[in-house]
Structure formats: C-alpha cells, structure tokens
C-alpha cells in the first residue's frame, strides 16, 4: 500500500489552524493558545475528537484559572510557572481530565509570560482562544475528509483471509504431506501469532468504525458494510480457534497413523477448503464437495486408543474434526447461516 507524506490528518490540521487563527484575529484574541488547542484536538476519529474536546474545554478553564491565581500570588517568577503547572496537573488528574492535560498545562504556563493589564480579561481571552481552537478543529474533523475505516477493514480482512489460507497450507505441508522435514511446528506457532495480531488489527478497525457510526445515518450503506465485516471477523475468530487446535495437536509428539490413501483424501479436502476460503468474500465457492464427503467417511475407520496414555481422542479424529469444523464455518459464512447476533450491529462486540 502506497503511503503519502501528506495525509488527511495533516491537511485537516492545516485547515483547522488557518480558520482558528482567522477567527481569533476577527474577534481580537491572541491566536497562540487557540492554534495549540486546534492542533492537539485533531484525532483519528470524529468520536475521539468530540469526546476529548468536551474534556479539554473544562481542562483549559482549570489551566487558565491556576495561571491567573499563580500570577496574583507570586507575580512573574519561577515559582509562578511551577505552581501553575503543578496545580493544573493535580486538579486535572483528580477531575479525570487527562485528555485535556496538555492543553491545560500549556495554557497555564504560557499565560504567565504575557502582559497583564487585567488578569480577569486575560483569563477570558486565553480561555476563549482555547475554546475556539477546540471547536474549529472538531468541526473540521467532522466535515473535511472524515475518517473512513470501512476500506481499511476490507483491506485488512482480505489480508487475514489470505494469511489464514497460507497457514492452513503450511500445516498440510509440514504435518500431513511432511514435505518440509526441516520445518517444525514452532514455525506454525509463530505464523499463527502473527496471524492473530493481524486479526486483532482488523477488530480494532471495526471498533473504530463502530464509533464513527454514531455520526452516520442509521441505515446508511456504511452501516450495512460494517455489519458484514463484523460477521466475517467473528467467523474468522472461530476458524482461527480450530486452526490453532490443529497446530497445537502437532506438539503432542504422537504419530499420525494414516495410510497413503487416507493422507491423500485429507490433502484433497484441505485443498477444497483453501479454495473456498479464497472465495470467501465473493461467496462463489467451488461446486466440488466430494473431497469433504470422503473425509467425513474417515471418521468411521479410526481406531480408538487402547490406553489412556495415548489420549482419549486419536490424533486422526482431532485432525478430521478441526478441518471439518473450519469447512462448516466457511460454508455458514457463504450461505449466510451465521450467528443471529451478526445481523445486529448494536449487539456485536468482538
């Protein structure tokens, strides 16, 4: 993916700074504090911008109030800066205004180094500038190049599906075909760890977009797309659960007692599942389901362990069950037979 040096956040920051400074000049307020507030208020999401803006407003009042109080008590001295910053930080933490701490502290210490004809007027001037910066940057974030995580969700979803397919292919090569004797199950474990990180990133994008949905129409196209992403992410989580069980079973050290024909059937079935997984998004799965039916018949030919030390479930039955479970989850997704919660975005918490 090509990355540009000038992104949407940089552009929005520049626009917010321009309009903030312009309005401050019109109303004859020093733009310094307003511009600082505008810069730090631009957030990756509209929701975060509004929520933090609501916190930064009272935090700015705290900073400006302690600045005036410190100047009144100590004049312009090192102790004044210390008192203003210290008291602002303490009170902001006590009031749980940490999101506005930077703006509040900068406002507090910066006000000390200006001419003070009237501390009361100066207080309202600096506070008014901070309010203008916060409001302008929030409006800009909402109206200009609003954050869009739907495309990121789709791109990340395709990446997770591709790497899921690759991990299943590697499992077949290492544990079933045994064509790569130099590779161990540790390689599969590390690949699964990276795959989990990619899926968690997908879930993070979905959560961010769900927050943005508060500022879209309830039946917008974006909402419909996001509902599909939520459902598919949930199915992938379940698929990864079964895929991990396949990988984990390889650490047991037990041998796989399958004939050459049985291995061949398992490999064909896994290939059919991989092909279905590649067609996940387009829902045009291949018509040939024969390898899966033949794989199911293998269940009836598995010899049960004779002693508990060999485990209560043969490795062969575990391999069959987990692979067929993955197949079932893919079929459910393609047929739309997913969990009912997947149809209601308000109840979908991944």
N, C-alpha and C positions, 0 to 999 in steps of 0.2 A: 504494500500500500504506500503510495507516494505521500510524503508529508511536506507541508508548506511551512516556511518560517513564519509567515503572517497568517495566523489562524483567526477564526471568528472571534475568539475572546480578545485578541489584540485589537481587532477592528472595533469591537464594541467598547473597549476601554477608551480608545482614542475618541470615539464619538461622545461617550459619556463625559469625558474630561472637557471637550470643547463646549458642549452645551452647559455644563456646570459652571465653567468659567464665564461664559457669556451671560448667564442669568445673574451671577454674582456681580458682574460689572453693571448690569442694568439696575439692580437694587442697591448698588453701592456697598457691597460686602466684600471683604478680603477673600479672594478665591482660594488661598493656600489650603485652608482646612477643608473646604468643600471638595477640592480636587483630590486630596488624600483620601477622604471618605468615599469618593466616587471610584477611585482605583481599587480599593480593597473590598468594595461591595460587589463587584462583578464576580459571579460564581458560575460553576459549570452548569447548574440547573436553575430554572426560574424559581422552583420551590425553595432551594437553598438561599437564593438571593433575597427573596421576600422574608423568609424566616430569620435570617441573620440581620437583615435590615431592620426588622422590628426589635431586635436585641440591641443593635448598635445605636439606635436613637436614644434610649434611656442611658446607655453607657456613655454616650457623648455628653449628656447632661451631667453625669457624675464627674467626668473629667473636667469639664468647664467649671463646675461648681467648686471643686477642690483647687483648681488653678486660682480662681478668684480669692478663695479663702487663704491659700498659702501666701499670695501676694499681700493681702491685707495684714497677715500676721508677721511675715518675715521680710517683706519688701523683695527686691530683686537680688537674691543671694543664692549660693549653692544649696543652702538648706531649703530654699523655696522649691527648687526643682525636685529635691529628694522627697519632700513632704507631699508635693502634688502627685508625683509618680507613685509613691508608696501607698498613699491613701486611696488613690484611684484603683490600683491593682487589688488591694484588700477588699474594698467595697464591691467591686465588680465580681470578684470570686464569691463573696458572701451572697450577693444577689443572683448568682448563676448567670452572669452576663459575659462569660468568657469569650463568646463570639465577637463581642464588641470591644474587647480589651485593648487591641492595638489602636483602634481609632480613638478610644477614650484616653489612653495614655499619651498619645501624640498630641491630642487636643490640649491636655492638661499642661504638658511641658512647653509646647510651642507658644501658648498664650502668655507665658511669663516674659518672653523676650520681645514684646511689642510695647508701643507707647500706650499708656493707660490714662486717658482723660477722665473716663468714668468706668469703673470696674463693672458696674451693673450693665451699662450699654455694651461694653466689650463682651460680657458673658453672652448676651443675646445675639450679638453679631457672630461670634465664633460658633455658637450652637446653631444659629440659623444657617451658617455656611455648611456645617456638617449635615444638617437635615436636607439641604438642597442636594448635596452630593449623593447622599444615600438614596433619595427619591428618584433623582435623574438616572442613576446607574441601574436601579431596579426596573424603571420603565424601559430603558434602552435594552436591557437583558430580555425583557418580555416581548418587545416589538421588533427588534432588529436581530436577524439571524438567530432565532430561538433555538435552544439546544434540541437536537433530534437524535435520540438513541435507538430508534427503530432500525435504521440502516446498520448501526454498529451491532445491534442484536442479531440481525440476519447474517452479517458477515461472520460474527463470532460463532453463530450456530453452525454455519457451513464448515468452519474450521474444526469445531468439536466433532462433528459427524465424520469428517474426513479422517481425523486422527483416531477416532473410535474404530473406524474401519481398518486403519493401518495396524492398530494394536491387536485387533482380532486376527488379522493376517499373520502378524508376528507370532502370536500364540500358537496358531496352527503350524507354522514352520518349525518352531522350537520344540513344542510338546507333542504334536501329533506326527508331522512328517519327519521331525528330527533331522532336518537337512542342514541345520546350523549347529553342530555339536559344540562349537566354541562359545556359543551364546548360552547364557544361563537364565533362570527365572528372575535373577536380580535385574536383568535388562528390562524385562516386562514390568517389574515393580516400579522401576524408575520412570518408564514411559507412562505408566498409569498415574504416577504422582503428577507428572506434567499435564496429563490429560485432565486430572481433577482441577488443577489450577486454571486451565482454560475454561472448564465448565463453571467454576466459581466466578470467573470474569464475566461470563455470559449472564449469570444470575445477577451480578452487580449491575450490568447494563439494564436488565429488565426492571430491577428495583428502582433505578434512577428514572426510567421512563414511566413507571407507575406513578411516581411522584409528580412527573410532568403532566400526567393525565388530568390532574385537578384543574388544569388551565386549558383543557380542550373540551369540545362539546362531547357529551356522554356517549353519543352514538357515531362518533367520527370514524373515519377509515383507519386512523392511527390506533384507536382503541381495539378495533377488530383484529388488526395485525398483531397487536401486543398480546391479545388473548391466545392467539395461535402460538406465539413464541413461548408463552408461559406453559402451555400444554406440552409442547415439544421438549422444553427444558426439563419438565418433570419426567417425561418418558425417558429421556437420556440419563437422568439420575438413576432410574431403576435399571436401565440397561447396564450402566457402569457398575451397579451393585452386583449383578450376575457376572459381568466380565471380571470383576475383582475376585469373585469366588472361583472362577476358572484358574486365574493366575495363582491364587493362594493355595489351591489344591496341589499345584506343582511343587510347593515347598515341602510336601509331606514325605517325599523320597520314595513313595510307593511306585511300583511299576505298572504300566498300562498293559493289561492282558487282552489285547485285541489282535485278531488276525489281520492279514494284509487287506482282505476284502472289507473288514469292518472299519479299518482306518480309512480306506478309500471312500466308504459311504459317509463317514464323518466329515471328511475333507470336502466332498461334494456338497453336503448340506451347509457347511460353513461358507462355501463359495456362494451358494444361493442366498444366504443371509447377508453376506457382504454386498451382493448385487442389490438386494432390496434396500439395504441401508444407504447405498449411493443414490437410490431413487426416493429417498425419504421425503424430501421437500416437494417433489413433483407428484408424488403419490401415483406413480405408474409402474408398480412393481412387476417384475417378470412373471409370466404365467406359469412357468415350470415349478411346481411344488413337489414333484416326485421325490427328490432327494430328502426332503423333510419327512415324508411319509415312511420312507425306508429307514430313516434314522429312528423314528419312533418304534419301529418293529424291533430294533436292537434291545430295547428295554426288556423284552421277554426272554432274551438269550443271555442275560447277565447272571453270573454265578455269585451267590451271596457269600460273604466272608465266613469262614468256618470258626474263627476265634475272634474275641473282642479286640485283641491287639492289632488286628488288621483293619479295624474301624467298623462301624455299624453300617456304613454305606460304602460300597465299592467305588473306587475312583471312576470306573466306567459309567456308573449310574450318575455320579455328580457331573461328569462332563456332558452327558446326554441331557440331563435336566436343565443345566445352566444354559446350554446352547439353545435348546428348545424354548426356554423362557425368554431369551433375547429375541428369538424369532417371533414369539407371540406378542411381545411388546411392540415390535416393528409393525406387525400386522394390525394391531389395535390402532396404532397411530395413523396408518394409511387408510384404515376403514372408518376412522373417526370414533372408534369404540374406546375412548379414554375415560378416565375417572370423571364423574359429573362435575367436580369442582373445577375442572379445566375449562368449563364453559362459563364460569362466573369469575371475572377478574377480581372482584372485590374480596373473594374468598381464597385467592391464590397467593399463598405466601410460600415461596420456595425455601 
